[in-house]
Structures are given as C-alpha cells and as structure tokens.
Amino acid sequence: MLCRIFLLLVVAALPFCSAARAQEAPLRLGIAPFNSPTSLFHAHRPLIQYLEKSLGRPVRLYTSADHAAFLNDSLDKRFDILITPPHFGVLCLDYDYVPLARYKAPFTFIFVVRADSSLKNSRDLRGKRIAFPDYASFFTQAGIQKLAKNGMKAGADYQMLIRPSHAAAMASVVAHDADAAVTNFGPLNLLHHDPRSYLRVIETRGLDMGDHALPHLMMLADGRLDGALIERIRKAFQSFPATEEGKAFFAASGYEGYVPISQQDITTMRPYVEILRQQPFFKAPASAQEPS
C-alpha cells in the first residue's frame, strides 16, 4: 500500500511528460526506505528529473514499507533500477540484476541523540532506549555489534526499539521515545529539515572489513532491460554528478559521487548475503533459479 501511495505522490509532483515520452512505460526506480517516502522523493527529485531528461522517458519513484519488504520487492523484479544497501545489492546480482555504480563515500554508522542530551559516546548508552532501523538493515547488526564490544547486550543492558526506517529511528529520538538511534550520514543529511538543531552525532564508526572498506549504497538495473538501455542508464548516472543539480545533491548528501562496483565490493559483502539468506523474511523468487 505504501508503494501505491508513494507512486501517486511522485506522479503528482513531477512535470508532465511530453506525448511522445508518455507512450513509453515509465521506468520504476526503487529506493530502499531509509527515509520517509516524502523525504526520499524530495532528496532524489533532481536525479529523477535528470534520468528522465537523459533517457527520454518517464521515471517513477517507488519504495517499500520496510527494508525486508524492499528486498523481496527487488527480488520479485518490481523495480527496473535500484538504489539499495550493499548486502541487498550483491544478493540481487544473483537474481539477474546488473551493476551500475555505487556511492563513493565510505559507509559509516553513527549514533545520534537529541541536541540537548548529556550522552557523549556509545559507552553512555547502557540502560538507555536505542532505536534501530528494521532487522533487515545492515546498520542494525552493526550497532548491535558495536554495543556488544562495549559489553552491552540487547534486552539486558539496553532496550532495543525496532523502527521501520532510519528516519523513523531518528524520529523516535526527537519524540523522546528513544534516547539514541543508530543510523548513517546519508539518511541524516537527507532529512527534510536541518537536523543539527535537534539531533547530535555522538559517535561515528567506519565499517571496515579487513583491507577493504564496506561499499556504500549500490545502483543496479534489471538485467531483463534492453542492453542498450542499461548502458544509457549507466552513462546517465555517471554524468549526473557533473551537473549543477548533481553537485548540489552530492554536497547535501555527502555521498561524494559514483564509482564502479568492484569484484572486491562483491566479495566483501558475500558473508552478509549468506546471513540474509538465512533470515525468515528472505523469500527467493519462485521464478528464479538459485545461483550455483
């Protein structure tokens, strides 16, 4: 239901397409629900408009109710283009998605508290209420691991509050329902309003896997699309950062631009893909063959 409501929002907000462009089926751009649908659309509107201009056809923005639903919607091929967490992205590569690019910035997780909070670092979170994105989010597991290194276990040393998105986790802090939230700089920077007036970062942690940093959000295309179209989509992503709109988008988000998805990126994420496959929310597509 969320996807349908969001689609109506996008259709109403985008400029009318020309008659010639309207004859082509819109491309479905699926973005992981790390923020609210309104915030996702507001932040990505310049990209959507640039893709429309570059590809000469409509582009519609979709999301899902939570990360687990987004993963299964992606595997069910409900989207033509994905902007997805890296562990989801590598799993989707096993089901006929094609790599386009990923964000260049390092993937980090952060703890945020209210601006007037006395909490100073993650060690101060003992006995506190901590909001996490839903269980399918990589950052939930990263936050749990970080707190475990500080000798804290969920349910015993802190109260774990699961929320459907990064934005919802941060909103819990603002509303005093939680003392802190686990998130990352992308969702924080892309909030509708400047978060610095009501949220404060108390700790930043890089997610390094051996000698290779964890890859950021990935852009993928459905492998069933025409090969020439996929190449045009790839070139559109590559050229977007050099535009005035692209420069503003990357300055606001902190994503720094795009780089190719490397084999090392894929290898780095494989252990987390295998964890995903064991989760109760994972549903392999009925029409797809399991990868060898």
NORRAJO-V881202 format. One record per pair of residues at least 24 apart in sequence whose ideal C-beta (glycine too) atoms are under 8 Angstrom apart, sorted by the first residue. I is the first residue (numbers start at 1). J is the second residue. Records with the same first field share a line. If there is no record, write none. Layout:
I=J  J
//
This chain:
1=65
2=33  37  63  64  65
3=62  63  64  65  73  78
5=37
6=37  41  61  62  63
7=60  61  62
9=37  38  41
10=41  48  60  61
11=60
13=41  45
14=45  48  49  52  58
15=49
17=52  57  58
21=52  56  57  58
22=58
24=57  58
25=57
26=57  58  59  60
27=51  55  57  58  59  60  80  81  233
28=60  62  78  79  80  81
29=59  60  61  62  79  80  81  82  83
30=62  63  64  70  73  74  78  79  81  82  83  84
31=61  62  63  82  83  84
32=63  67  70  83  84  85  88  217
33=63  64  65  66  67  69  70  164  165
34=133  137  165  166  167  186  187
35=165  166  167  187  190  191
36=165  167  168
37=63
38=192
39=167  190  191  192
40=190
42=192
43=190  249  252  253
44=83  249
46=245  246  248  249
47=240  245  246  249
49=245
50=236  240  243  245  246
51=233  236  240
54=232  235  236  239
55=229  232  233  236
65=164
66=134  136  164  165
67=133  134  135  136  137  165
68=134  135  136  279  281
70=136
71=136  276  281  282
72=281  282  283
75=283  284  285  288
76=285
77=222  224  285
79=222
80=221  222  225
81=219  220  221  222  233
82=218  219  220  221
83=217  218  219
84=217  218  220
85=137  138  217  218
86=138  214  215  216  217  218  265  269  272
87=138  269  272  273  275  276
88=218  276
89=217  218  220  261  269
90=218  265  266  269  270  272  273
91=273  276  277
92=220
93=220  266
94=273  291
95=285  288  291
96=222  223  224  288
97=220  221  222  223
98=220  221  222  223  230
99=218  219  220  260  261
100=218  219  220  221  230  233  234  237  261
101=218  219  234  237  238  258  259  260  261
102=215  216  217  218  219  258  259  260  261  265
103=186  216  217  255  256  257  258  259
104=216  255  256  257  258  259
105=185  186  216  254  255  256
106=206  207  213  214  216
107=184  206  207  213  214  215  216
108=184  185  204  205  206  207
109=139  142  143  146  182  183  184  204  205  207
110=182  183  184  185  188  201  203  204  205
111=143  180  181  182  201  202  203
112=170  173  180  181  183  188  195  199  200  201  202
113=173  179  180  181  199  200  202
114=173  174  176  198  199  200
115=196  197  198  199  200
117=179  180  200  202
119=179  180  202
120=202
121=202  203
122=146  147  150  202  203
123=150
124=202
125=150  152  158  179  180
126=150  152  157  158
127=157  158
128=158  159  179  180
129=158  159  161  177  178  179  180
130=158  159  160  161  178  179  180  181  182
131=161  162  163  168  169  170  172  173  177  178  180  181  182
132=160  161  162  163  169  181  182
133=162  163  164  165  166  168  169  182  183
134=162  163  164  165
135=162  279  281
136=276  279  281
137=166
138=272
139=166  182  183  184
140=182
141=275
142=182  205  207
143=182
146=205
167=191
170=195  199
173=199
174=198  199
185=254
186=216  217  253  254  255
189=252  253  254
190=252  253
209=268
210=268
212=264  265  268
214=268  269
215=261  262  265  268  269
216=255
217=255
218=261  265
219=258
//
